[in-house]
Amino acid sequence: MAQTDVLLTKQPAPQTVPACELPRKLYDVARNTGAYTSSGLATAGFRSAKYLVDEWFQNCYARYHQAFADRDQSERQRHESQQLAAETEALARRTQEDATRKVGARLQDMHCWKSELQHEVGELDAETDLLLAQKQRLERALDATAVPFSIATDNLQCRERRQHPDLVRDHVEIELLKEAELIRNIQELLKRTIMQAVNQIRLNREHKETCEMDWSDKVEAYNIDQTCAHYHNQSTEVQFYPHSAKFEESASTPETWARFTQENLYRAERERLASVNLRVLIDSILRDTAEDLRLQCDAVNLAFERRCEEVEDARHKLTDHLHKTLREITDQEHNVAALKQAIKDKEAPLKVAQTRLYQRSHRPNVELCRDTAQFRLASEVEELNTSLAALKEKLLEAEQSLRNLEDTRMSLEKDIAVKTNSLFIDRQKCMAHRAHYPTTLQLAGYQREIVSLCRDTRPGPRR
């Protein structure tokens, strides 16, 4: 038993006989050629040639047959037209549904790529901002190196004002030259890194712009396809566009379309990773350069302290020797005075002895005798002259020693003054100036943050 509740998806075709071409029937038309025909008869006032009854029936049968054939042909065409209309309607519906599904799938693909591009644009934008912050740190760190370089050069210039013999190429000067060379190398490194950061920022922005243009095109295409997906047969916005089915010569294929976006994303991702690596490198450079500068600063400060201790120890010893020399000068002055007094004291006995000899030389005749007194007076004069000569020689030696002591005193005082000047230069000029050396955080590019923090926590001057 046939089921009567089957769901029909289209109107059933009418039950007809299968269309086929009817055979053409041939009729034999009788001609008026016999004895009873009117052929050749001349009848006045009547038709010269009349049809026979058989001819009339044959003509009617021919008309019947032609009418039946035409109706049958028309019926077949009508049924074929209805079937074709139903098939084309179903085909158009299926094609439209398939096209709508393909447009929906295209929308999903575009939404996926659009989301990827939007995410990559956001990542590149955030990465560019982070790299800009690192670039600003580099610029602040480069500006911060101007203070250490000024301090190092100023220290070298100040130490050139040391006097002889303290104008030496000591360990402090060697460390200061190392510091100045280190700062110059760091400045060159920071400048090169800044240029590298600027180029990377430019590349980030170029690829971000490329992704944004691709994203913008996909947004526009997405809106167009979304509008197309909402069109249906009852839409009032649709109209005929006869030449819209042509393919543009510049149109891309799905493969080239996907590869274009993939390459944009790949290049953007590559530049973003390069930017991340550059930020890590910049952070490492800033940290290492700041630590190197602070270590060299500590080395210079330690060299200054040791040199000041050496100079202070030398000045202390020179001062001690000066005090001893001054005491020795005083003693030697007393010795010179004593020697002069001793020489002066020998003049009276010499006068007495010489006067005695002179007076005894006036004795008359035989009284001018070389007696014991005469020998003793002569030996006394000789002894006194010998003593005076020894005293005068000793006086000369004492005076020369006093002069040497005076020269030594002047040399010691000069050396003490030189050492004092060197200590003043190293302590009051150089080390006092080095107290303004930037901190590690300032050298690492956090100067603004440190200043603001100091203003918030310590309103007074920074010690």
C-alpha positions as CSV (number, residue, x, y, z in Angstrom):
1,M,0.0,0.0,0.0
2,A,1.4,3.3,-1.0
3,Q,2.1,5.9,1.7
4,T,0.1,9.0,1.4
5,D,1.9,11.2,4.0
6,V,5.3,11.4,2.2
7,L,6.7,15.0,2.4
8,L,7.0,16.3,-1.2
9,T,9.9,18.7,-1.8
10,K,8.6,19.7,-5.3
11,Q,5.4,19.6,-7.3
12,P,5.0,16.2,-9.0
13,A,5.0,16.1,-12.8
14,P,1.7,15.2,-14.4
15,Q,1.3,11.6,-15.4
16,T,1.4,11.6,-19.2
17,V,2.3,9.2,-22.0
18,P,6.0,9.4,-22.7
19,A,6.6,11.9,-25.4
20,C,7.4,10.4,-28.7
21,E,7.2,11.5,-32.3
22,L,4.0,10.2,-34.0
23,P,4.4,8.6,-37.4
24,R,3.2,10.7,-40.2
25,K,0.2,9.0,-41.9
26,L,0.2,9.0,-45.6
27,Y,-3.2,9.5,-47.4
28,D,-3.9,8.6,-50.9
29,V,-5.8,11.5,-52.5
30,A,-8.1,10.4,-55.4
31,R,-7.9,12.4,-58.4
32,N,-10.7,13.2,-60.8
33,T,-9.3,11.2,-63.6
34,G,-12.1,8.7,-64.2
35,A,-15.2,8.8,-66.3
36,Y,-17.2,10.2,-63.4
37,T,-14.8,13.0,-62.7
38,S,-15.2,16.6,-63.6
39,S,-11.8,16.9,-64.8
40,G,-11.7,18.6,-68.1
41,L,-15.5,19.3,-68.2
42,A,-16.5,22.8,-69.0
43,T,-19.6,23.6,-67.1
44,A,-20.9,27.1,-67.4
45,G,-21.4,28.9,-64.1
46,F,-20.0,26.1,-61.9
47,R,-16.6,25.3,-60.5
48,S,-14.4,23.6,-62.9
49,A,-12.8,21.3,-60.3
50,K,-14.6,20.1,-57.1
51,Y,-13.3,17.9,-54.3
52,L,-14.7,14.5,-53.7
53,V,-16.3,13.4,-50.5
54,D,-13.4,11.1,-49.8
55,E,-11.2,14.1,-50.2
56,W,-13.3,16.1,-47.8
57,F,-13.1,13.3,-45.2
58,Q,-9.4,13.0,-45.8
59,N,-8.9,16.7,-45.3
60,C,-10.9,16.6,-42.0
61,Y,-8.9,13.6,-40.8
62,A,-5.7,15.5,-41.7
63,R,-6.9,18.4,-39.7
64,Y,-7.8,16.2,-36.8
65,H,-4.5,14.5,-36.8
66,Q,-2.6,17.8,-37.1
67,A,-4.6,19.3,-34.2
68,F,-3.9,16.2,-32.1
69,A,-0.2,16.3,-32.9
70,D,0.0,20.0,-32.1
71,R,-1.8,19.5,-28.8
72,D,0.3,16.6,-27.9
73,Q,3.5,18.5,-28.8
74,S,2.3,21.5,-26.8
75,E,1.4,19.3,-23.9
76,R,4.8,17.7,-24.0
77,Q,6.5,21.1,-24.2
78,R,4.3,22.4,-21.4
79,H,5.2,19.4,-19.1
80,E,8.9,19.8,-20.1
81,S,8.7,23.5,-19.3
82,Q,7.1,22.9,-15.9
83,Q,9.7,20.2,-15.2
84,L,12.5,22.4,-16.3
85,A,11.1,25.3,-14.3
86,A,10.9,23.1,-11.2
87,E,14.4,21.7,-11.8
88,T,15.9,25.1,-12.4
89,E,14.2,26.5,-9.4
90,A,15.6,23.6,-7.3
91,L,19.0,24.1,-8.9
92,A,18.9,27.8,-8.3
93,R,17.9,27.2,-4.7
94,R,20.6,24.7,-4.1
95,T,23.1,26.9,-5.9
96,Q,22.1,29.9,-3.8
97,E,22.2,27.8,-0.6
98,D,25.7,26.5,-1.6
99,A,26.8,30.0,-2.4
100,T,25.5,31.3,0.9
101,R,27.4,28.5,2.7
102,K,30.5,29.3,0.7
103,V,30.1,33.0,1.6
104,G,29.6,32.0,5.3
105,A,32.8,29.8,5.2
106,R,34.6,32.7,3.6
107,L,33.3,35.0,6.4
108,Q,34.7,32.5,8.9
109,D,38.1,32.4,7.2
110,M,38.2,36.2,7.0
111,H,37.1,36.5,10.6
112,C,39.9,34.2,11.6
113,W,42.6,36.0,9.6
114,K,41.1,39.3,10.7
115,S,41.4,38.3,14.3
116,E,45.0,37.1,13.8
117,L,45.9,40.4,12.1
118,Q,44.2,42.4,14.8
119,H,46.0,40.4,17.5
120,E,49.3,40.9,15.7
121,V,48.7,44.6,15.3
122,G,48.0,44.9,19.0
123,E,51.1,42.9,19.9
124,L,53.2,45.0,17.5
125,D,51.8,48.2,19.0
126,A,52.5,47.1,22.5
127,E,56.0,45.9,21.6
128,T,56.7,49.2,19.9
129,D,55.7,51.1,23.0
130,L,58.0,48.9,25.1
131,L,60.8,49.4,22.7
132,L,60.2,53.2,22.8
133,A,60.5,53.0,26.5
134,Q,63.8,51.2,26.2
135,K,64.9,53.8,23.7
136,Q,64.1,56.5,26.1
137,R,66.1,54.6,28.8
138,L,69.0,54.5,26.3
139,E,68.8,58.2,25.7
140,R,68.6,59.0,29.4
141,A,71.6,56.6,30.1
142,L,73.5,58.4,27.3
143,D,72.8,61.7,28.9
144,A,73.7,60.4,32.3
145,T,77.2,59.4,31.0
146,A,78.0,63.0,30.4
147,V,78.4,63.6,34.2
148,P,80.9,60.8,34.7
149,F,82.9,61.8,31.6
150,S,83.0,65.4,32.8
151,I,84.1,64.3,36.3
152,A,86.9,62.1,34.8
153,T,88.2,64.8,32.5
154,D,88.0,67.4,35.3
155,N,89.9,65.1,37.6
156,L,92.6,64.7,35.0
157,Q,92.8,68.4,34.4
158,C,92.9,69.2,38.1
159,R,95.7,66.7,38.8
160,E,97.7,68.3,36.0
161,R,98.1,71.3,38.5
162,R,100.1,69.1,40.9
163,Q,103.6,70.4,41.5
164,H,106.9,68.6,41.1
165,P,107.7,66.0,42.3
166,D,104.1,64.9,42.9
167,L,103.3,65.3,39.2
168,V,103.6,61.6,38.5
169,R,101.7,59.0,36.5
170,D,100.4,57.2,39.5
171,H,97.7,54.5,39.8
172,V,95.0,57.1,40.1
173,E,95.8,58.7,36.8
174,I,95.8,55.2,35.1
175,E,92.4,54.4,36.6
176,L,91.1,57.8,35.5
177,L,92.3,57.3,32.0
178,K,90.6,53.8,32.0
179,E,87.4,55.5,33.2
180,A,87.4,58.1,30.5
181,E,88.1,55.5,27.8
182,L,85.4,53.2,29.2
183,I,82.9,56.1,29.2
184,R,83.7,56.9,25.6
185,N,83.3,53.3,24.5
186,I,80.0,53.1,26.4
187,Q,78.7,56.3,24.8
188,E,79.6,54.9,21.3
189,L,77.8,51.6,22.2
190,L,74.7,53.4,23.5
191,K,74.6,55.6,20.3
192,R,74.8,52.5,18.1
193,T,72.1,50.8,20.2
194,I,69.9,53.8,19.9
195,M,70.2,53.8,16.1
196,Q,69.4,50.1,16.1
197,A,66.3,50.7,18.3
198,V,65.2,53.5,15.9
199,N,65.5,51.2,12.9
200,Q,63.6,48.4,14.7
201,I,60.9,50.9,15.7
202,R,60.6,51.9,12.1
203,L,60.4,48.3,10.9
204,N,57.7,47.6,13.6
205,R,55.6,50.5,12.5
206,E,56.0,49.6,8.8
207,H,54.9,46.0,9.4
208,K,52.1,47.2,11.7
209,E,50.9,49.5,9.0
210,T,51.0,46.6,6.5
211,C,49.0,44.4,8.9
212,E,46.6,47.3,9.5
213,M,46.1,47.8,5.8
214,D,45.5,44.0,5.3
215,W,43.2,44.1,8.3
216,S,41.3,47.1,6.9
217,D,40.9,45.4,3.6
218,K,39.6,42.3,5.3
219,V,37.2,44.3,7.4
220,E,35.8,46.0,4.3
221,A,35.6,42.6,2.5
222,Y,34.0,41.0,5.6
223,N,31.4,43.7,5.7
224,I,30.7,43.3,1.9
225,D,30.4,39.5,2.2
226,Q,28.3,39.8,5.4
227,T,25.9,42.0,3.4
228,C,26.0,39.5,0.6
229,A,25.2,36.7,3.0
230,H,22.1,38.5,4.2
231,Y,20.7,38.9,0.6
232,H,17.7,36.7,-0.3
233,N,15.2,36.5,-3.1
234,Q,12.8,38.9,-1.3
235,S,15.6,41.5,-0.7
236,T,14.7,44.9,-2.2
237,E,18.4,46.0,-2.6
238,V,19.2,43.5,-5.3
239,Q,19.3,44.3,-9.0
240,F,20.7,43.1,-12.3
241,Y,24.5,43.6,-12.9
242,P,25.1,41.8,-16.2
243,H,28.9,42.1,-16.3
244,S,29.4,41.2,-12.6
245,A,30.2,37.5,-13.3
246,K,33.5,38.3,-15.1
247,F,36.6,37.6,-13.1
248,E,39.0,40.5,-12.7
249,E,42.5,39.9,-14.1
250,S,44.0,41.2,-10.9
251,A,41.9,39.0,-8.7
252,S,43.8,36.7,-6.3
253,T,43.3,33.0,-5.7
254,P,42.4,31.5,-2.3
255,E,46.0,30.2,-2.1
256,T,47.6,33.6,-2.9
257,W,45.1,35.3,-0.6
258,A,45.9,33.1,2.3
259,R,49.7,33.2,1.5
260,F,49.6,37.0,1.4
261,T,48.2,37.3,4.9
262,Q,50.4,34.5,6.2
263,E,53.5,36.3,4.9
264,N,52.4,39.5,6.5
265,L,51.8,37.7,9.8
266,Y,55.2,35.9,9.5
267,R,57.1,39.1,8.8
268,A,55.3,41.0,11.6
269,E,56.0,38.1,14.0
270,R,59.6,38.0,12.9
271,E,60.1,41.7,13.5
272,R,58.2,41.5,16.9
273,L,60.5,38.7,18.0
274,A,63.5,40.8,16.8
275,S,62.1,43.7,18.8
276,V,61.8,41.5,21.9
277,N,65.3,40.3,21.6
278,L,66.5,43.8,21.1
279,R,64.7,44.9,24.3
280,V,66.4,42.1,26.2
281,L,69.8,43.1,24.7
282,I,69.2,46.8,25.6
283,D,68.3,45.8,29.1
284,S,71.4,43.7,29.4
285,I,73.6,46.5,27.9
286,L,72.2,49.1,30.3
287,R,72.7,46.9,33.2
288,D,76.2,45.9,32.3
289,T,77.3,49.4,31.4
290,A,75.9,50.8,34.6
291,E,77.7,48.1,36.6
292,D,80.9,48.6,34.7
293,L,80.8,52.4,35.3
294,R,80.1,52.0,39.0
295,L,82.8,49.4,39.3
296,Q,85.3,51.7,37.6
297,C,84.1,54.5,39.7
298,D,84.7,52.5,42.9
299,A,88.2,51.5,41.5
300,V,89.0,55.2,40.9
301,N,87.7,56.1,44.4
302,L,89.8,53.3,46.0
303,A,92.9,54.5,44.1
304,F,92.2,58.1,45.3
305,E,91.9,56.9,48.9
306,R,95.1,54.9,48.7
307,R,97.0,57.7,47.0
308,C,95.7,60.2,49.6
309,E,96.8,57.8,52.4
310,E,100.2,57.5,50.8
311,V,100.5,61.3,50.3
312,E,99.2,61.9,53.9
313,D,101.7,59.4,55.3
314,A,104.5,61.0,53.3
315,R,103.5,64.5,54.5
316,H,103.3,63.2,58.0
317,K,106.8,61.8,57.8
318,L,108.1,65.0,56.1
319,T,106.5,67.0,58.9
320,D,108.2,64.8,61.5
321,H,111.5,65.2,59.7
322,L,110.9,69.0,59.5
323,H,110.3,69.2,63.2
324,K,113.5,67.2,63.9
325,T,115.4,69.3,61.4
326,L,114.2,72.5,63.1
327,R,115.3,71.1,66.4
328,E,118.7,70.2,64.9
329,I,118.9,73.7,63.4
330,T,118.4,75.2,66.8
331,D,121.0,72.9,68.3
332,Q,123.4,73.7,65.5
333,E,122.9,77.4,65.9
334,H,123.7,77.0,69.5
335,N,126.7,74.9,68.6
336,V,127.9,77.6,66.2
337,A,127.4,80.2,68.8
338,A,129.3,78.1,71.3
339,L,132.1,77.6,68.8
340,K,132.3,81.3,68.1
341,Q,132.4,81.9,71.8
342,A,135.1,79.3,72.3
343,I,137.1,81.0,69.5
344,K,136.6,84.3,71.1
345,D,137.6,82.8,74.5
346,K,140.9,81.6,73.0
347,E,141.8,85.1,71.9
348,A,142.7,86.4,75.4
349,P,145.1,83.5,76.3
350,L,146.6,83.8,72.8
351,K,147.2,87.5,73.4
352,V,148.7,86.8,76.8
353,A,151.0,84.1,75.4
354,Q,152.0,86.1,72.4
355,T,152.5,89.3,74.5
356,R,154.7,87.4,76.9
357,L,156.8,86.0,74.1
358,Y,157.0,89.5,72.6
359,Q,158.0,91.1,75.8
360,R,160.6,88.3,76.5
361,S,162.1,88.8,73.1
362,H,163.3,92.2,74.4
363,R,165.5,90.8,77.1
364,P,169.1,92.1,76.8
365,N,172.2,90.2,75.8
366,V,172.6,86.9,77.4
367,E,169.3,87.2,79.2
368,L,167.6,86.3,75.9
369,C,167.8,82.7,76.9
370,R,165.8,79.7,75.6
371,D,164.7,78.7,79.0
372,T,161.9,76.4,80.0
373,A,159.5,79.3,80.2
374,Q,160.4,80.3,76.7
375,F,159.7,76.8,75.4
376,R,156.5,76.6,77.4
377,L,155.2,80.0,76.1
378,A,156.0,78.9,72.5
379,S,154.3,75.6,72.9
380,E,151.3,77.4,74.5
381,V,151.1,79.7,71.5
382,E,151.3,76.7,69.2
383,E,148.6,74.9,71.2
384,L,146.4,77.9,71.2
385,N,146.8,78.3,67.4
386,T,146.1,74.7,66.9
387,S,143.0,74.9,69.0
388,L,141.9,78.0,67.2
389,A,142.4,76.4,63.9
390,A,140.5,73.3,65.0
391,L,137.7,75.5,66.4
392,K,137.5,77.6,63.2
393,E,137.5,74.4,61.1
394,K,134.7,73.0,63.3
395,L,132.9,76.3,63.1
396,L,133.1,76.2,59.3
397,E,131.8,72.6,59.4
398,A,129.0,73.6,61.8
399,E,128.0,76.6,59.6
400,Q,128.0,74.4,56.6
401,S,125.9,71.8,58.4
402,L,123.6,74.7,59.5
403,R,123.3,75.8,55.9
404,N,122.6,72.2,54.8
405,L,120.0,72.0,57.5
406,E,118.4,75.2,56.3
407,D,118.3,73.9,52.8
408,T,116.8,70.7,54.0
409,R,114.2,72.6,56.0
410,M,113.3,74.6,52.9
411,S,113.1,71.4,50.9
412,L,111.0,69.7,53.5
413,E,108.7,72.7,53.8
414,K,108.4,72.8,50.0
415,D,107.7,69.1,49.8
416,I,105.1,69.5,52.6
417,A,103.5,72.3,50.7
418,V,103.5,70.2,47.5
419,K,102.0,67.2,49.4
420,T,99.4,69.6,50.9
421,N,98.5,70.9,47.5
422,S,98.3,67.3,46.1
423,L,96.0,66.4,49.0
424,F,93.9,69.4,48.4
425,I,93.5,68.6,44.7
426,D,92.7,64.9,45.3
427,R,90.4,65.4,48.3
428,Q,88.8,68.8,47.9
429,K,88.7,69.0,44.2
430,C,88.6,65.5,42.7
431,M,87.0,63.4,45.4
432,A,84.5,66.1,46.3
433,H,83.5,66.3,42.6
434,R,83.2,62.5,42.4
435,A,80.6,62.6,45.2
436,H,78.1,63.8,42.4
437,Y,78.7,60.6,40.4
438,P,75.4,59.2,39.1
439,T,73.9,56.1,40.8
440,T,73.6,52.7,39.1
441,L,69.8,53.3,38.5
442,Q,70.5,56.6,36.9
443,L,73.2,55.2,34.7
444,A,70.7,52.4,33.7
445,G,68.3,55.0,32.3
446,Y,65.9,55.5,35.3
447,Q,66.9,59.1,36.0
448,R,63.4,60.6,35.8
449,E,61.9,57.9,38.0
450,I,64.7,58.5,40.6
451,V,64.2,62.2,40.5
452,S,60.5,62.0,41.0
453,L,61.0,59.4,43.8
454,C,63.5,61.7,45.6
455,R,61.1,64.6,45.3
456,D,58.3,62.6,46.7
457,T,60.2,61.1,49.6
458,R,62.8,63.8,50.4
459,P,61.8,67.3,49.7
460,G,65.2,68.7,50.9
461,P,68.4,68.7,48.9
462,R,69.8,65.4,48.0
463,R,72.9,64.7,50.0
